[in-house]
């Protein structure tokens, strides 16, 4: 009987741990043009610890990211993408990184992310 109670207590504690890990999904704008951009953007987002899914749509320029918010946050995902050369709603890629992108991946930065360009240049 004591073993069953201890096992039940252990299962409840494990279940509590699982419930505290909170996954959330958000969409935000990421600028790019082609399938090479798609691979680079998704790879950058997926490289952030805690991200379980990253899917960028080149037509809508929206990325859908699912992450465990006990391990990371959306700001880190935005930063990883901008560090790969792509502007997001919150962060503009450094010019030297953007300039290294292949020609087909370069987009009109003036139209891309005015918020990022004005407020969060990194």
N, C-alpha and C positions, 0 to 999 in steps of 0.2 A: 504493500500500500504506500509506504513512504517513497519507494522508487517511482511509483506512478505520479505522486504529487510533485516530486522533484522534476520529473520529465515534463509534466504539464506546465510547471513554472518556467522551465527552460524554454518551452515552445512559446509561451506567452511573451517572454522577454525577447525572443528572436522575432516574433511577429511585431512587437513594438518597434524594434529596430528597422524593420522593413517599412513600416508606416511612416517613420520619420524621414526616410529618403523620399524627397518630393520631386517628382518629375513635372516639368512644365514645358509647354510648347508655345513658341512665339514666332511671328513672322515680322521681317523688316526688310527694307530696301537695301540692295547691294548692287553696285553698278558694274557692268561688264557687257560683253557682246556675244560670245560664242561658246562652243563646247569646251574649248581650252579654259576659258574663264570659269565655266561651271565646275570643272574638275579642280581647279586651283582654289576656288571659293569654298567648295564643299570639303576639300582636304584641309584647308586652314581652319574651318569651323570644327571639323571632326577631331582636329589635333588638340583641342582644348579638353583637358581632363573633365569628365562628367557629361560630355556631349554624347548622346547615343544616336542621334539622327541629324543629318543636315542635307537639305534638298533645295537647291537653287533653281528657279525657273527663269530661263533667259528671256522669255517673252515679257513676263510681268516684272522682272528684276527683283522678285521677292524670294527670300530664303526662309524656309521653315526649319527651325532648330528645336530639337527636344533635348532637354538637359536635366540633370539632377542638381537642383539649386542648393543642395547641401555641400556640393563639391565645387561649383562654379557659378557664374552669373553671366547675364547677357553682355555686360560691358566687356568681359574678357573675350567673348566671341567676336564682338565688333572689333576689338583691338587685333585679334589674330587675323581677321580678314583684311583689315587695313594694312597690317604688316606684310601681307602677301601682295599688296599693290592695288586693292580695290576699295573705293570709297563706300561708306555705309551712311545711314541716316545720322549717325553720331560721330563718326571719325573719318577724316580724310587721310588717305595714304600719303606717306612722304613722297615728295616729287621724285627723288632719286630711285625709289622703288617702283613707282608708277612708270617712270621713263624706261625701265628695263623690261616692261611687259612687251610681248610681241605686238606688232602693228595691229593685228586683227583684234587685239584685246583692249586697245585704247579707245576710250569713250570720251565724249565731250564733257570735261570736268566742270565747265562753267554751268552747264545745265544739270549735272549729275546730283550734287549734294550741297546746295547753298548753305544749309545749316552746318554741315560738317566743315565746309570751307571757312565760314565766318566764326564758328565757335570753338571747334575742337581740332585744330590743325596739329598733327603729330609728326 
